Amino acid sequence: METNKTDKTTLIKGIKTLVFALLSLFMGPILLSIAFNNPEKPLYIPILIVGCLISGFAIFLLFKGIKTIMNSMFKKK
């Protein structure tokens, strides 16, 4: 009988990924709101692009972190 045990190193890696996702989830919309509040400034387009990229990266990190945590708990060795 084989029992599934949580792989602690993979779990910690997934939690770290989720922490970076959380930081990106705050930073992306903040940059987008800064860009949308100052459309006449010369840095409007670069800040808008960076805000969109960080927001997309946050969603990617969120899914990757959840997948890593699930693999640490349910993947057979």
ChimeraX commands (.cxc) that place a marker at each C-alpha (Angstrom):
marker #1 position 0.00,0.00,0.00 radius 0.5
marker #1 position 1.48,3.29,-1.13 radius 0.5
marker #1 position 0.65,6.50,0.67 radius 0.5
marker #1 position 0.96,9.88,-0.97 radius 0.5
marker #1 position 3.11,12.21,1.06 radius 0.5
marker #1 position 3.55,15.88,0.37 radius 0.5
marker #1 position 6.89,16.79,-1.16 radius 0.5
marker #1 position 7.93,19.67,1.09 radius 0.5
marker #1 position 10.51,21.23,-1.26 radius 0.5
marker #1 position 8.03,21.35,-4.14 radius 0.5
marker #1 position 5.38,22.76,-1.82 radius 0.5
marker #1 position 7.70,25.57,-0.70 radius 0.5
marker #1 position 8.56,26.31,-4.33 radius 0.5
marker #1 position 4.85,26.60,-5.14 radius 0.5
marker #1 position 4.22,28.89,-2.18 radius 0.5
marker #1 position 7.09,31.15,-3.26 radius 0.5
marker #1 position 5.59,31.31,-6.75 radius 0.5
marker #1 position 2.24,32.33,-5.26 radius 0.5
marker #1 position 3.93,35.07,-3.20 radius 0.5
marker #1 position 5.43,36.55,-6.37 radius 0.5
marker #1 position 2.02,36.23,-8.04 radius 0.5
marker #1 position 0.44,38.14,-5.15 radius 0.5
marker #1 position 2.98,40.95,-5.48 radius 0.5
marker #1 position 2.39,41.08,-9.23 radius 0.5
marker #1 position -1.38,41.07,-8.72 radius 0.5
marker #1 position -1.03,44.34,-6.82 radius 0.5
marker #1 position 1.73,45.94,-8.89 radius 0.5
marker #1 position 0.10,45.41,-12.32 radius 0.5
marker #1 position -3.21,47.19,-11.65 radius 0.5
marker #1 position -1.42,49.99,-9.79 radius 0.5
marker #1 position 0.72,50.66,-12.86 radius 0.5
marker #1 position -2.35,50.47,-15.11 radius 0.5
marker #1 position -4.22,53.01,-12.99 radius 0.5
marker #1 position -1.20,55.32,-13.01 radius 0.5
marker #1 position -1.07,55.07,-16.80 radius 0.5
marker #1 position -4.81,55.65,-17.29 radius 0.5
marker #1 position -4.80,58.66,-14.95 radius 0.5
marker #1 position -2.02,60.41,-16.93 radius 0.5
marker #1 position -2.69,59.83,-20.65 radius 0.5
marker #1 position -1.04,63.13,-21.65 radius 0.5
marker #1 position 2.35,62.26,-20.12 radius 0.5
marker #1 position 5.18,61.01,-22.36 radius 0.5
marker #1 position 5.55,57.76,-20.38 radius 0.5
marker #1 position 1.89,56.79,-20.89 radius 0.5
marker #1 position 2.51,54.01,-23.44 radius 0.5
marker #1 position 5.54,52.39,-21.71 radius 0.5
marker #1 position 3.80,52.33,-18.31 radius 0.5
marker #1 position 0.66,50.93,-19.91 radius 0.5
marker #1 position 2.62,48.16,-21.64 radius 0.5
marker #1 position 4.55,47.27,-18.47 radius 0.5
marker #1 position 1.31,47.21,-16.44 radius 0.5
marker #1 position -0.34,44.86,-18.94 radius 0.5
marker #1 position 2.70,42.57,-19.01 radius 0.5
marker #1 position 2.91,42.40,-15.22 radius 0.5
marker #1 position -0.83,41.67,-14.96 radius 0.5
marker #1 position -0.53,38.84,-17.48 radius 0.5
marker #1 position 2.56,37.51,-15.73 radius 0.5
marker #1 position 0.65,37.53,-12.42 radius 0.5
marker #1 position -2.07,35.31,-13.87 radius 0.5
marker #1 position 0.57,32.95,-15.29 radius 0.5
marker #1 position 2.36,32.75,-11.92 radius 0.5
marker #1 position -0.93,32.11,-10.14 radius 0.5
marker #1 position -1.71,29.07,-12.29 radius 0.5
marker #1 position 1.88,27.83,-12.15 radius 0.5
marker #1 position 1.97,28.11,-8.35 radius 0.5
marker #1 position -1.31,26.25,-7.91 radius 0.5
marker #1 position -0.14,23.53,-10.32 radius 0.5
marker #1 position 3.15,23.17,-8.43 radius 0.5
marker #1 position 1.35,22.86,-5.09 radius 0.5
marker #1 position -1.04,20.26,-6.52 radius 0.5
marker #1 position 1.91,18.29,-7.91 radius 0.5
marker #1 position 3.59,18.34,-4.52 radius 0.5
marker #1 position 0.54,16.82,-2.88 radius 0.5
marker #1 position -0.86,14.38,-5.44 radius 0.5
marker #1 position 1.96,13.34,-7.79 radius 0.5
marker #1 position 3.17,9.80,-7.38 radius 0.5
marker #1 position 6.89,9.22,-7.15 radius 0.5
marker link #1:1,2 radius 0.2
marker link #1:2,3 radius 0.2
marker link #1:3,4 radius 0.2
marker link #1:4,5 radius 0.2
marker link #1:5,6 radius 0.2
marker link #1:6,7 radius 0.2
marker link #1:7,8 radius 0.2
marker link #1:8,9 radius 0.2
marker link #1:9,10 radius 0.2
marker link #1:10,11 radius 0.2
marker link #1:11,12 radius 0.2
marker link #1:12,13 radius 0.2
marker link #1:13,14 radius 0.2
marker link #1:14,15 radius 0.2
marker link #1:15,16 radius 0.2
marker link #1:16,17 radius 0.2
marker link #1:17,18 radius 0.2
marker link #1:18,19 radius 0.2
marker link #1:19,20 radius 0.2
marker link #1:20,21 radius 0.2
marker link #1:21,22 radius 0.2
marker link #1:22,23 radius 0.2
marker link #1:23,24 radius 0.2
marker link #1:24,25 radius 0.2
marker link #1:25,26 radius 0.2
marker link #1:26,27 radius 0.2
marker link #1:27,28 radius 0.2
marker link #1:28,29 radius 0.2
marker link #1:29,30 radius 0.2
marker link #1:30,31 radius 0.2
marker link #1:31,32 radius 0.2
marker link #1:32,33 radius 0.2
marker link #1:33,34 radius 0.2
marker link #1:34,35 radius 0.2
marker link #1:35,36 radius 0.2
marker link #1:36,37 radius 0.2
marker link #1:37,38 radius 0.2
marker link #1:38,39 radius 0.2
marker link #1:39,40 radius 0.2
marker link #1:40,41 radius 0.2
marker link #1:41,42 radius 0.2
marker link #1:42,43 radius 0.2
marker link #1:43,44 radius 0.2
marker link #1:44,45 radius 0.2
marker link #1:45,46 radius 0.2
marker link #1:46,47 radius 0.2
marker link #1:47,48 radius 0.2
marker link #1:48,49 radius 0.2
marker link #1:49,50 radius 0.2
marker link #1:50,51 radius 0.2
marker link #1:51,52 radius 0.2
marker link #1:52,53 radius 0.2
marker link #1:53,54 radius 0.2
marker link #1:54,55 radius 0.2
marker link #1:55,56 radius 0.2
marker link #1:56,57 radius 0.2
marker link #1:57,58 radius 0.2
marker link #1:58,59 radius 0.2
marker link #1:59,60 radius 0.2
marker link #1:60,61 radius 0.2
marker link #1:61,62 radius 0.2
marker link #1:62,63 radius 0.2
marker link #1:63,64 radius 0.2
marker link #1:64,65 radius 0.2
marker link #1:65,66 radius 0.2
marker link #1:66,67 radius 0.2
marker link #1:67,68 radius 0.2
marker link #1:68,69 radius 0.2
marker link #1:69,70 radius 0.2
marker link #1:70,71 radius 0.2
marker link #1:71,72 radius 0.2
marker link #1:72,73 radius 0.2
marker link #1:73,74 radius 0.2
marker link #1:74,75 radius 0.2
marker link #1:75,76 radius 0.2
marker link #1:76,77 radius 0.2
view
